[in-house]
Amino acid sequence: MIRHLLLVEDDASLHRGIEFTLRQEGFGVTGAYNLAEARSAAAGQAFDLIVLDVQLPDGSGFDFCAELRAARNATPIVFLTASDTELDVVRGLDLGGDDYITKPFRLREFLSRIHAVLRRRGPVPDADESAVASGNLKLYAAGMRVLKDGSEVALSMTEFRLLSLLMAHPRAVLSKEQILQHLWQQGGDFIDDNTVAVNVRRLREKIEDDPQQPQKIVTVRGAGYRWNG
């Protein structure tokens, strides 16, 4: 099956280079050079992944990401940006991005990280698979859906996989290293353990009744995290 990507990049030369590389790798590619074109493309079809420049002529890629997540669109997003400040990196992850690549970058590294994000999506299970329940949460692996008190929660791919991992090991303490190994198996060279903390924080904000006093994802100081389901 051909994976279809949406490439949102306004620099024509860079856009051509990335698109050529992706097509050589066997991906289908739809190109957009601004937010208006990106919104139109995303409204017209589903994509396996979005490569999204942060600085665009008519706005910010961060805003587009926020719009997609607010609309419960969990398509993986890889940000491209010239800024490597910690604030921007954390902002991109907090908004629901799955990776963050700083320009200039090597195309082989870029492809490796694209493949790593797509691997984290994993195979789609059978549609009749039952839900895993824990308290007021229900997780449907087949449809990659999570319900809280009967209402759907919009999670990024990484957040969904993190929640699945925690719920599969109730009461077990999982270290940051174990979580990294599970979620970023072959793409871990580009990830540090602070990424785990960022994803845990934003997952808490979506599933905890009080994220400041988490009852579901409990921090075990010096050891890791425990699902208190």
N, C-alpha and C positions, 0 to 999 in steps of 0.2 A: 504494500500500500504506500502510495506517495504521500509524504507529509507536505502540507501546504502552509507556507509562512507568509505573514504580512510584514513587509519591510517598510518602515517609516523613517526616511532619511532625506534631508533637503539638499545635501551636498551631492550634486549630480555625479561627480567623478567617483566619490566614495560609494554612492548608491550603485553605480554600474559595477564597480569592483566586487562589492558584497553580493549583488544579485548574480553575477557571473559565477562566483565561487559557490554559492548555494545551489545553483542549477547544475554545476559540474558535480556536486555532491549528491544529486538526485532529488533535490527538493523542488516542489512547485513554489513559485514566488509571485505574489501580487505586490506591486510597488505603490508607495504613496510618498509625496514630497512635502505634505503639510497635514495639519490636523483635519482640515475639511475633507481631504481625500481619504485619510485614515478612517474617519467616522463613517463615511459613505461605504468604504470597503467592509468594515467590521459589521455594519448593519445589513449588508447584503449576503454575507456568507460566514461560515465558521472556519476558524484557522486552528492549526495545531500549535502555533507559537507566533508571538509578535516580537519583532526586533524593532525597538522604539528609541529614536533619538530624543534627547531631553529638550534641546533648544531647537524649536521649529519656527518658521516665519510667522505663523499665526497663533502661537501660544506654546505652552509647555507640555512635553510628553508626560510629566508627572500628572497634569490635570486629566489627560486622556486616560491614563491608568486608573486614576481615581473614579472617573466616569464609568469605566468598564466594571470595576469592582462593585461600585454602587448598584449597577444593573445586574449583579450576580453573574457576571461573565468571568469565569475562572481560567480563561486561556493563559498559559504561561507567557510571561513578559520578560524580555531581556533588554535592559536599558543600555543605550550607547550615549556617552557623554564625554566632553572634554574636561570635566571637573572631577577630581578624585578626592575631594574633601570628605572627611568622615561624615559631616552633616548631610551632604547630598547622598552619599551611599546609604546611610541609615534611613533618610527620607524615602528613597526609592524602595527599599525593602519594606518599610512601614506601610507604604501605600499598596503593597501587594505584588511588587516585582519579584521575580525569581532569580535574577542575576543582574550584575552591573558591570559593564565593560568600559574601561576608560580608553579614549582615543589618545594617541595612535595605538593600534593593537596589531598583533600578528594574525594573519588570516587563519593559520592552522590552530592557534589557540582559540580564536573566535569559534571555529567549527567544533572544536573539542567541547567548548562550554555549551554550545547549542545542543550538541548530542547529549551532554550530561543532563541538561534540563529536560529534554524529551525522554530520556531514559527514566527519569523520576516519575513521569506520567505512568509508565508501566502498561501492561496489557489491560484491556477492558474486560472485566469479568462478565459472566452470564447475567442477563438482565433480571433473572428471577431470584437472584441471591437475596437472602433475608438481611434485615438490619441487625447491627450490633448496638445494643442499648446499654446506656450507663446513666443512671439518674434521669435528668430531663433531656438528655441527648440521645439521638439515634443517628447512627452512621451507616449509610448505604454505599458499600464499596463499588457495586456495579455501576450505579449512576453517579458516583463521586459526589454524593449529596450528604449534608449534615442538617438535621433538624434540631432546634432547641425549642422546647415547649410547643412543638408542632409547626414552628416557623422555620423556613430555610435560612441557613447562615451562609453567607458568601465567603468562601475560603479560597486562597490561592492554592496551586498544586502543592507547594511545599508545606503549607499549613495543613492541608488535608492529609498528606503523608505523615506528618508529625503527629497529628491527632490519632491517626490509625495505629501508628506505632505505640503510642502511649496507652491507648485503650486496649490494645492486644496484650499488654503486660501490666494488668492492674496490680497496684501495690508494690511492683518491682521498682527499684531505683535504677534509672538509666543514666549513665554518665554522658557528658557532652561528647566524648570520643565515640561512644556507642551510637549516639544519635547521628553524629557526622557520618559514621561509616554506613549507617542504614540509608540516610537520605541523600548523601552525595557520594555514592559508592566509588565511581570512577572519575568523578569530577572534583574530588576533595582537595586536589593540589591548589585550587584557587579559593578555598574556603577556610576561614579561621573560626575558632570556637565562639567568637563574639556573634557570629551569624546565628548560632543556636539560640543564644539569649534574645536576640532581636525577634526571631520567629516565635519563641515561647511567649514573649511579651505581647506581640500582636495577636497571637492565638488566644491568649487570656482575655484580651480586650473584646473578643468576639464571643467567647463561650462562658466566661465567668459572670456571675451575677454582680460581683464587685471585684474588678481586676486588681484593685489595690490590696485586697485581702483574698487571694485566690484559694479556693477550696478544692478545685478539681486538679489543677497542675500545681503540685506542691514542690517548692525548692527544698532540697536536702543539702544543707550547707556543706560545701567541700566534697560532695559526692555526685550531685546531679539533680534529676527531677523524678517525681513519682506521681503516677496517676492515682488519684484518690477516688476511684469510681465505686 
